[in-house]
Amino acid sequence: MNPDLPEPRELLTRLFHAAVARAQPSRVLAAHLPPPPRGRTLVLGAGKASAAMAQALEAAWPDSAPLSGLVVTRYGHTPADYRPRRLEVVEAAHPVPDAAGERAAARMLQLAGGLGPEDLVICLISGGGSALLGLPQPGLTLAEKQQINKALLASGAGIAEMNCVRKHLSAIKGGRLALACAPARLLTLLISDVPGDDPAVIASGPTVADPGRCADALAICQRYRIALPEVVRQAWARGDWETPKPGDPRLPPQELRLIATPMQSLQAAAGAARALGLAAHVLSDEIEGESRDIGRMHAALARSVARHGQPFARPCVLLSGGETTVTLGPGAAGRGGRASEFLLGCALALDGEPGVWALAADTDGIDGVEDNAGALLAPSSLARARALGLRPAELLGAHDAYRFFEPLGDLLFTGPTQTNVNDFRALLVI
């Protein structure tokens, strides 16, 4: 390894922080704000980054211009230094919605009422907003919606599939918030956490017309064997809970702006690596699939680089993003999220391959529902774990990757990062 480079763990951690920094609302949001309108400006928002987005907006908006509104973020995700002056920030549960999110969504619909054509609504949307806007359709209880959401999270369904179902259970998502804002002008600022950066998928698109249909949501639930209350089946069969479609004349004039994306963050990490004199290759920002399987795929690529110098010469770093999944079987009770499961699958496939280190983490700072962002992997990780009496293959089978990395001291803790551009993975081959 180049003696001028940082040691592998420090290097990989630097790249992760470079990716997160590129997606900070304080860095990217102000450039996308329009001049104040003639009328009122109402701010509505939801997501793990929404409080930080609100903070950046308040700092940039003229003091002389009217500003009010409400955003909802995950518990503990309001920046410690944010003291809202003109906007209100509330916190709610993620990934399973709770009553606080239900109340926040209902209040947003109320605030949107009575706007005129000279008013402006700025919607601040980021990943996690779907769970945080937990307002079910009339006739569906929050408890029933929670049960469906839990089943979706364990099913292995992709994010677009999950959000299709969520839209068709919701009174605010899938473009319904946009309908409530009419006839005001609407600007939606988005931080993408989904493969492909589709605004209709990010946070289940509360301000975006929805091309999906109730029949699609039903087919997804049937595919993944998601039990549905009879009220849902009947409403979907009749099309009662259909979302507004593209071209719906009831939708207000709108502009959508992606202010931070996974690819931008991966490119920032690549730039940080190259600034250190290390070759960097961005594989993709749209990788989906079972976390352990994607880990094995990355391991195979890294091993080819290490042993054969193909398809890239060593030393180099391989970067990727996207949203992998973890399909939980009945009774699964292990600890760990997508990032740590990816790394454990990668570790078993690498089997101590010399010269390969890795980091995987969620850019929001939370791997699944745990307290870590992700973890780090070294060539010695498997041997050190086995010396402690751990059984890596059994832990992977139990979706218990947290308990693999914790005793090694290799979990990565950042706390909430106030942004969310999805999975970050970096493999260093030297």
C-alpha positions as CSV (number, residue, x, y, z in Angstrom):
1,M,0.0,0.0,0.0
2,N,1.1,3.5,-0.7
3,P,2.8,4.7,2.5
4,D,1.3,8.1,2.0
5,L,-2.3,6.8,2.2
6,P,-4.2,6.6,5.5
7,E,-4.5,3.1,7.0
8,P,-7.4,1.2,5.4
9,R,-10.1,1.7,8.1
10,E,-9.4,5.4,8.3
11,L,-9.4,5.7,4.5
12,L,-12.7,3.9,4.1
13,T,-14.3,6.0,6.9
14,R,-13.1,9.2,5.2
15,L,-14.8,8.1,2.0
16,F,-18.1,7.5,3.8
17,H,-18.0,10.9,5.4
18,A,-17.2,12.5,2.1
19,A,-20.4,10.8,0.6
20,V,-22.5,12.0,3.5
21,A,-21.1,15.6,3.4
22,R,-22.1,15.9,-0.3
23,A,-25.7,15.3,0.6
24,Q,-26.0,17.7,3.6
25,P,-29.0,20.1,3.2
26,S,-26.9,22.9,4.6
27,R,-24.6,22.5,1.6
28,V,-27.1,21.9,-1.3
29,L,-30.5,23.3,-0.5
30,A,-30.2,27.1,-0.7
31,A,-29.3,27.1,-4.3
32,H,-32.6,25.6,-5.2
33,L,-34.9,28.1,-3.5
34,P,-37.0,30.6,-5.6
35,P,-37.6,34.2,-4.7
36,P,-40.5,34.7,-2.2
37,P,-43.9,34.8,-3.8
38,R,-46.5,37.6,-3.6
39,G,-48.6,35.5,-1.3
40,R,-47.8,33.1,1.6
41,T,-45.0,30.5,1.7
42,L,-46.0,27.3,3.4
43,V,-43.3,24.6,4.1
44,L,-44.3,21.0,4.5
45,G,-41.9,18.1,4.8
46,A,-41.2,14.6,5.8
47,G,-38.2,12.3,6.0
48,K,-35.0,11.6,7.9
49,A,-33.4,14.8,6.4
50,S,-36.5,17.0,6.6
51,A,-35.6,18.8,9.8
52,A,-32.1,19.6,8.5
53,M,-33.7,20.7,5.2
54,A,-36.0,23.0,7.2
55,Q,-33.0,24.4,9.1
56,A,-31.2,25.2,5.8
57,L,-34.4,26.8,4.3
58,E,-34.9,29.0,7.4
59,A,-31.3,30.1,7.3
60,A,-31.6,31.1,3.6
61,W,-35.1,32.6,3.5
62,P,-35.4,36.4,3.8
63,D,-36.4,37.5,7.3
64,S,-38.8,40.0,5.7
65,A,-40.7,37.3,3.7
66,P,-43.6,35.4,5.4
67,L,-42.8,31.7,6.2
68,S,-44.6,29.0,8.1
69,G,-45.1,25.3,8.1
70,L,-44.5,21.9,9.5
71,V,-42.1,19.1,8.9
72,V,-41.9,15.6,10.5
73,T,-38.7,13.7,11.0
74,R,-37.6,10.5,12.7
75,Y,-37.2,10.5,16.5
76,G,-33.7,11.9,17.3
77,H,-33.1,13.2,13.8
78,T,-33.6,16.9,14.4
79,P,-30.2,18.7,14.3
80,A,-29.0,19.5,17.8
81,D,-28.2,23.1,16.8
82,Y,-31.5,23.8,15.2
83,R,-33.9,26.2,17.0
84,P,-36.9,26.6,14.7
85,R,-38.1,30.2,14.5
86,R,-40.8,30.1,11.8
87,L,-41.3,26.5,11.1
88,E,-42.5,23.6,13.4
89,V,-40.6,20.3,13.6
90,V,-42.2,17.2,15.1
91,E,-40.7,13.7,15.4
92,A,-42.4,10.4,14.7
93,A,-41.5,6.7,14.4
94,H,-39.7,5.0,11.5
95,P,-39.8,2.4,9.9
96,V,-43.2,1.4,11.4
97,P,-45.5,4.5,11.6
98,D,-47.0,5.7,14.8
99,A,-49.7,8.0,16.0
100,A,-47.3,11.0,16.0
101,G,-46.7,10.6,12.3
102,E,-50.5,10.1,11.7
103,R,-51.2,13.4,13.5
104,A,-48.5,15.2,11.6
105,A,-49.8,14.1,8.2
106,A,-53.4,15.1,9.1
107,R,-52.1,18.5,10.2
108,M,-50.3,19.0,6.9
109,L,-53.4,18.4,4.9
110,Q,-55.2,21.0,7.1
111,L,-52.4,23.5,6.7
112,A,-52.6,23.1,2.9
113,G,-56.2,24.0,2.8
114,G,-57.3,27.5,1.8
115,L,-54.2,28.4,-0.3
116,G,-54.5,30.6,-3.3
117,P,-52.7,30.8,-6.7
118,E,-50.3,33.5,-5.4
119,D,-49.1,31.2,-2.6
120,L,-46.1,28.9,-2.7
121,V,-45.8,25.5,-1.0
122,I,-42.2,24.2,-0.6
123,C,-42.2,20.5,0.2
124,L,-39.1,19.0,1.7
125,I,-39.0,15.3,1.0
126,S,-36.4,12.7,1.8
127,G,-36.1,9.0,2.5
128,G,-38.1,7.8,5.5
129,G,-41.0,10.1,4.7
130,S,-43.3,7.3,3.8
131,A,-43.4,5.9,7.3
132,L,-43.4,9.3,8.9
133,L,-46.6,10.3,7.0
134,G,-48.6,7.6,8.7
135,L,-52.2,8.7,7.9
136,P,-54.3,5.8,6.7
137,Q,-57.3,5.9,4.3
138,P,-60.6,6.3,6.1
139,G,-61.8,2.9,7.2
140,L,-58.3,1.6,7.8
141,T,-56.9,1.8,11.3
142,L,-53.3,2.7,12.1
143,A,-52.8,-0.7,13.8
144,E,-53.8,-2.4,10.6
145,K,-51.5,-0.2,8.5
146,Q,-48.7,-0.9,11.0
147,Q,-49.2,-4.7,10.6
148,I,-49.1,-4.5,6.8
149,N,-45.9,-2.3,7.0
150,K,-44.2,-4.8,9.3
151,A,-45.0,-7.6,6.9
152,L,-43.7,-5.6,3.9
153,L,-40.4,-4.8,5.7
154,A,-39.8,-8.5,6.4
155,S,-40.9,-9.7,3.0
156,G,-37.9,-8.9,0.8
157,A,-39.9,-6.6,-1.4
158,G,-38.1,-3.8,-3.2
159,I,-38.5,-0.2,-2.2
160,A,-40.6,0.6,-5.3
161,E,-42.9,-2.3,-4.5
162,M,-43.3,-1.4,-0.8
163,N,-44.1,2.2,-1.7
164,C,-46.7,1.2,-4.3
165,V,-48.5,-0.6,-1.5
166,R,-48.0,2.3,1.0
167,K,-49.4,4.8,-1.5
168,H,-52.6,2.9,-1.9
169,L,-53.2,2.7,1.9
170,S,-52.5,6.4,2.5
171,A,-54.6,9.5,2.7
172,I,-51.6,11.8,1.9
173,K,-49.0,9.9,-0.2
174,G,-49.0,9.1,-3.9
175,G,-49.8,12.7,-5.0
176,R,-52.6,13.3,-2.5
177,L,-50.6,16.1,-0.6
178,A,-50.2,17.9,-4.0
179,L,-54.0,17.8,-4.5
180,A,-54.5,19.4,-1.1
181,C,-52.1,22.2,-2.0
182,A,-54.0,23.3,-5.1
183,P,-54.3,25.9,-6.5
184,A,-51.0,27.2,-4.9
185,R,-47.7,26.8,-6.8
186,L,-45.7,23.8,-5.6
187,L,-42.0,23.3,-5.4
188,T,-40.8,19.9,-4.1
189,L,-37.1,19.6,-3.1
190,L,-36.0,16.0,-2.8
191,I,-33.1,14.1,-1.4
192,S,-33.2,10.7,-3.1
193,D,-32.7,7.4,-1.3
194,V,-34.1,5.2,-4.0
195,P,-32.5,3.4,-7.0
196,G,-33.2,5.4,-10.1
197,D,-34.1,8.6,-8.2
198,D,-37.7,8.4,-9.2
199,P,-39.6,11.2,-7.4
200,A,-42.7,9.1,-7.4
201,V,-41.0,6.5,-5.2
202,I,-39.0,8.8,-2.8
203,A,-41.1,8.8,0.4
204,S,-44.0,7.3,-1.6
205,G,-44.3,10.6,-3.6
206,P,-46.7,12.7,-1.5
207,T,-46.6,15.5,-4.1
208,V,-46.0,13.4,-7.2
209,A,-48.7,11.9,-9.5
210,D,-48.7,8.1,-9.2
211,P,-48.6,5.8,-12.3
212,G,-49.3,2.8,-10.1
213,R,-52.8,1.4,-9.5
214,C,-54.7,-0.4,-6.7
215,A,-54.4,-3.6,-8.8
216,D,-50.6,-3.3,-8.7
217,A,-50.6,-3.0,-4.9
218,L,-52.8,-6.0,-4.6
219,A,-50.5,-8.1,-6.9
220,I,-47.5,-7.1,-4.8
221,C,-49.2,-8.2,-1.6
222,Q,-50.2,-11.5,-3.2
223,R,-46.6,-12.0,-4.5
224,Y,-45.1,-11.6,-1.1
225,R,-48.0,-13.2,0.8
226,I,-48.9,-10.1,2.7
227,A,-52.2,-10.6,4.6
228,L,-54.7,-7.8,4.0
229,P,-57.7,-6.7,6.0
230,E,-61.0,-7.1,4.1
231,V,-61.5,-3.3,4.0
232,V,-58.3,-3.0,1.9
233,R,-59.3,-5.8,-0.5
234,Q,-62.7,-4.3,-1.1
235,A,-61.4,-0.7,-1.5
236,W,-58.7,-1.8,-3.9
237,A,-61.1,-4.0,-5.9
238,R,-63.5,-1.0,-6.3
239,G,-60.6,1.4,-7.0
240,D,-61.8,3.6,-4.1
241,W,-58.3,4.3,-2.9
242,E,-56.8,5.2,-6.3
243,T,-54.1,7.8,-6.4
244,P,-54.0,10.8,-8.7
245,K,-52.4,10.0,-12.1
246,P,-50.1,12.0,-14.3
247,G,-52.0,14.6,-16.2
248,D,-54.7,14.9,-13.5
249,P,-56.1,18.5,-14.0
250,R,-56.7,18.8,-10.2
251,L,-52.9,18.8,-9.6
252,P,-51.4,22.3,-9.0
253,P,-48.5,23.7,-11.1
254,Q,-45.3,22.1,-9.7
255,E,-41.6,21.9,-10.0
256,L,-39.5,19.0,-8.8
257,R,-35.8,19.3,-7.9
258,L,-33.5,16.6,-6.8
259,I,-31.0,18.4,-4.6
260,A,-28.9,15.3,-3.5
261,T,-28.7,11.9,-5.0
262,P,-26.8,8.6,-4.3
263,M,-24.6,9.0,-7.5
264,Q,-23.5,12.5,-6.4
265,S,-22.4,11.1,-3.1
266,L,-20.6,8.2,-4.6
267,Q,-18.8,10.5,-7.0
268,A,-17.8,12.7,-4.0
269,A,-16.3,9.6,-2.3
270,A,-14.5,8.7,-5.5
271,G,-13.1,12.2,-5.7
272,A,-11.9,12.0,-2.2
273,A,-10.1,8.8,-3.0
274,R,-8.5,10.2,-6.1
275,A,-7.3,13.2,-4.2
276,L,-5.3,10.8,-2.1
277,G,-3.8,9.2,-5.2
278,L,-6.0,6.1,-5.1
279,A,-7.9,4.9,-8.2
280,A,-11.7,4.8,-7.6
281,H,-14.4,3.0,-9.5
282,V,-18.1,3.6,-9.1
283,L,-19.9,0.4,-9.9
284,S,-23.5,1.6,-9.7
285,D,-25.9,3.6,-7.5
286,E,-28.8,1.3,-8.3
287,I,-27.8,-2.1,-6.9
288,E,-30.7,-4.1,-5.5
289,G,-31.1,-7.7,-4.2
290,E,-30.6,-9.7,-1.1
291,S,-27.9,-8.1,1.0
292,R,-25.9,-11.3,1.5
293,D,-26.0,-12.1,-2.2
294,I,-24.8,-8.6,-3.1
295,G,-22.0,-9.1,-0.6
296,R,-20.9,-12.3,-2.3
297,M,-21.0,-10.5,-5.7
298,H,-18.8,-7.7,-4.4
299,A,-16.5,-10.2,-2.8
300,A,-16.1,-12.0,-6.1
301,L,-15.2,-8.8,-7.9
302,A,-12.7,-7.7,-5.2
303,R,-11.1,-11.1,-5.3
304,S,-10.7,-10.9,-9.1
305,V,-9.0,-7.5,-8.7
306,A,-6.7,-8.8,-5.9
307,R,-5.7,-12.0,-7.7
308,H,-5.8,-11.1,-11.3
309,G,-5.8,-7.3,-11.6
310,Q,-9.2,-7.6,-13.5
311,P,-11.3,-5.8,-14.3
312,F,-9.4,-3.1,-12.4
313,A,-5.7,-2.8,-11.4
314,R,-4.9,-2.7,-7.7
315,P,-4.7,-0.6,-5.5
316,C,-8.2,0.8,-6.0
317,V,-11.4,1.3,-4.2
318,L,-14.8,0.0,-5.5
319,L,-17.8,2.0,-4.6
320,S,-21.5,1.2,-4.9
321,G,-24.9,2.2,-3.7
322,G,-28.6,1.3,-4.1
323,E,-30.9,-0.4,-1.7
324,T,-30.5,-4.1,-0.8
325,T,-33.0,-6.1,1.1
326,V,-33.1,-8.6,3.9
327,T,-35.8,-11.2,3.7
328,L,-36.7,-12.4,7.2
329,G,-38.0,-15.9,7.8
330,P,-40.7,-16.7,10.4
331,G,-39.4,-16.0,13.9
332,A,-36.2,-14.3,12.8
333,A,-34.8,-12.4,15.8
334,G,-31.3,-11.5,14.8
335,R,-29.8,-8.0,15.1
336,G,-28.5,-6.2,12.1
337,G,-29.5,-4.2,9.0
338,R,-28.7,-4.3,5.3
339,A,-25.2,-3.0,5.6
340,S,-23.9,-5.4,8.2
341,E,-25.6,-8.3,6.5
342,F,-23.9,-7.3,3.2
343,L,-20.5,-7.3,5.0
344,L,-21.0,-10.6,6.7
345,G,-21.9,-12.2,3.3
346,C,-18.9,-10.5,1.8
347,A,-16.7,-11.7,4.6
348,L,-17.7,-15.4,4.2
349,A,-17.1,-15.2,0.4
350,L,-13.7,-13.5,0.8
351,D,-12.6,-16.0,3.4
352,G,-9.8,-13.8,4.7
353,E,-8.6,-12.7,1.2
354,P,-5.4,-10.7,1.8
355,G,-5.4,-7.1,0.9
356,V,-9.2,-6.6,0.9
357,W,-11.0,-4.2,3.3
358,A,-14.6,-3.0,3.2
359,L,-17.0,-0.6,4.7
360,A,-20.8,-0.7,4.3
361,A,-23.2,1.8,6.0
362,D,-26.5,3.5,5.5
363,T,-25.9,7.2,4.8
364,D,-28.6,8.2,7.3
365,G,-26.5,6.8,10.1
366,I,-28.9,3.9,11.0
367,D,-28.4,0.4,9.8
368,G,-31.9,-1.0,9.8
369,V,-33.3,-0.3,13.3
370,E,-30.0,-0.6,15.2
371,D,-27.8,2.1,16.7
372,N,-24.9,1.7,14.2
373,A,-24.5,3.1,10.7
374,G,-22.8,0.0,9.4
375,A,-19.5,-1.8,10.0
376,L,-16.0,-2.3,8.7
377,L,-14.4,-5.5,7.4
378,A,-10.7,-6.5,7.4
379,P,-8.9,-9.6,6.1
380,S,-8.5,-10.7,9.7
381,S,-12.2,-10.4,10.6
382,L,-13.3,-14.0,10.2
383,A,-10.2,-15.4,12.0
384,R,-10.7,-12.9,14.9
385,A,-14.4,-13.8,15.1
386,R,-13.7,-17.5,15.2
387,A,-11.1,-17.1,17.9
388,L,-13.9,-15.5,20.0
389,G,-16.0,-18.6,19.4
390,L,-18.4,-17.0,16.9
391,R,-19.9,-19.0,14.1
392,P,-20.1,-16.6,11.2
393,A,-22.2,-18.8,8.9
394,E,-24.8,-19.4,11.6
395,L,-25.0,-15.7,12.4
396,L,-25.6,-14.9,8.8
397,G,-28.3,-17.5,8.6
398,A,-30.0,-15.9,11.7
399,H,-29.7,-12.4,10.2
400,D,-27.5,-11.6,13.3
401,A,-24.6,-9.7,11.7
402,Y,-24.6,-7.1,14.5
403,R,-23.4,-9.8,16.9
404,F,-20.6,-10.7,14.5
405,F,-19.1,-7.2,14.3
406,E,-19.9,-5.9,17.8
407,P,-17.3,-8.1,19.7
408,L,-14.7,-7.3,17.1
409,G,-15.1,-3.6,17.7
410,D,-15.8,-3.1,14.0
411,L,-19.3,-1.5,14.1
412,L,-19.4,2.0,12.7
413,F,-21.3,4.6,14.8
414,T,-22.1,8.0,13.5
415,G,-25.5,8.9,14.9
416,P,-28.2,10.5,12.7
417,T,-26.4,12.2,9.8
418,Q,-29.4,14.5,8.8
419,T,-29.4,13.2,5.3
420,N,-30.2,10.0,3.5
421,V,-28.9,8.9,0.1
422,N,-29.2,5.2,0.9
423,D,-26.6,2.4,1.0
424,F,-22.9,3.2,0.8
425,R,-20.4,0.5,0.1
426,A,-16.6,0.7,-0.4
427,L,-14.2,-2.1,-1.0
428,L,-10.5,-1.3,-0.8
429,V,-8.1,-3.7,-2.7
430,I,-4.4,-3.2,-2.1
